[in-house]
């Protein structure tokens, strides 16, 4: 059974650009969550999608957005990139609820120059 | 609002020694508690979780944690450290509002031969 797949693995962008990251959850999983990991702020929750609907949202500016498709694949978009957006972006999937095991992908390392 | 505090950003133990990683949380509702491990250049892997029931939780790789409500703690232990345990460990809390985890700052465990 394939794990959570995130693409691309590495990404380099410049300030002001926008970026789209992709996440394919484990087959059958309907919940996809996104987290940002930085040395300074640690792991922070961005948002969660369940059956194509955003179920929870963290405390990030509107430049950060996401969506989920009918096949449960998810994308997150960051517009008008800032230097501080440089981070490892992790995607996690589960079948449905918070008491279930989250399966994490290896992440997309975004560097903003 | 929930929060998680992990005491000690770095912990060093000798191989074969006891591992104790500390986690204290705050939550306005009965919490769900988790420990995750992250190896270099990888995503997070669930070690164990507490939802309801028995307060002593056993996880993978010989780790266990005890939920102590009176102390708002969920410390992670392992009787005998192995070199392969060297990694970063994260404690997290959820209020079951979907897959929205609040993580602690992480503890990097180093194991000396």
Interface residues (C-beta under 8 A of the other chain):
Chain A: X4 X31 X33 X35 X42 X43 X44 X45 X48 X50 X55 X56 X58 X90 X92 X94 X97 X98 X99 X101 X102 X104 X105 X106 X107
Chain B: X32 X36 X41 X42 X43 X44 X45 X46 X49 X51 X90 X92 X94 X95 X96 X97 X98 X99 X100 X101 X102 X103 X104 X105 X106
